[in-house]
Amino acid sequence: MPPLWVMICGLSGTIVVALMELHKGHGPASFKIYQMIAGISLFLAIVGGLTVGLLARPYRRKTMVSLLLGTALFLLLGFGL
């Protein structure tokens, strides 16, 4: 009998295996290209938002506080520093 979450979601084993293969980077070349484009787009959106926040005088303080708190939280959770 499959696990309960598989029965609730209605996923078959082949779908789960296929998604795990994509997650591990073993998918087709076209999907790898899509992943790179999506990653670069998300990175540019973050950099653009940070740039706008730092260039607009009313948002500079909020942007810097958010950047520093987010960086500290990332380091704390990700590396235990």
SULBEL-V289781 format. One record per residue. RES is the residue in one letter. SS is DSSP state (~ for helix, > for strand, _ for the rest). NEAR is the number of other C-alpha atoms within 8 Angstrom. D_CENTER is the distance of its C-alpha to the mean C-alpha in Angstrom with 1 decimal. Layout:
# SULBEL-V289781
<<RES,SS,NEAR,D_CENTER> <RES,SS,NEAR,D_CENTER>>
This chain:
# SULBEL-V289781
<<M,_,2,33.0> <P,_,5,29.2> <P,_,6,27.1> <L,~,6,27.1> <W,~,6,23.4> <V,~,10,24.1> <M,~,9,27.2> <I,~,6,25.7> <C,~,6,22.8> <G,_,6,25.3> <L,_,8,23.3> <S,_,7,25.5> <G,~,6,25.1> <T,~,6,24.6> <I,~,8,21.6> <V,~,9,19.9> <V,~,8,21.0> <A,~,8,19.8> <L,~,8,16.3> <M,~,8,16.3> <E,~,10,17.7> <L,~,9,15.0> <H,~,7,12.4> <K,_,6,14.7> <G,_,7,15.0> <H,_,7,18.5> <G,_,8,18.4> <P,_,6,20.4> <A,~,6,20.2> <S,~,6,19.4> <F,~,8,16.1> <K,~,10,15.3> <I,~,8,16.2> <Y,~,8,14.1> <Q,~,8,10.9> <M,~,8,12.2> <I,~,8,13.0> <A,~,8,9.8> <G,~,8,8.0> <I,~,8,11.2> <S,~,8,11.4> <L,~,8,8.3> <F,~,8,9.7> <L,~,8,13.1> <A,~,8,12.4> <I,~,8,11.5> <V,~,8,14.5> <G,~,8,16.6> <G,~,8,16.1> <L,~,9,17.0> <T,~,8,19.9> <V,~,8,21.2> <G,~,11,21.0> <L,~,11,23.0> <L,~,8,25.5> <A,_,8,26.4> <R,~,7,28.9> <P,~,5,28.3> <Y,~,10,24.6> <R,~,11,24.9> <R,~,7,25.5> <K,~,7,22.8> <T,~,11,20.2> <M,~,9,21.5> <V,~,8,21.6> <S,~,8,18.0> <L,~,8,16.9> <L,~,8,19.1> <L,~,8,18.3> <G,~,8,14.5> <T,~,8,15.2> <A,~,8,17.7> <L,~,8,15.7> <F,~,9,13.0> <L,~,10,16.0> <L,~,9,17.8> <L,~,8,15.3> <G,~,6,13.9> <F,~,7,17.3> <G,_,6,19.8> <L,_,5,21.4>>
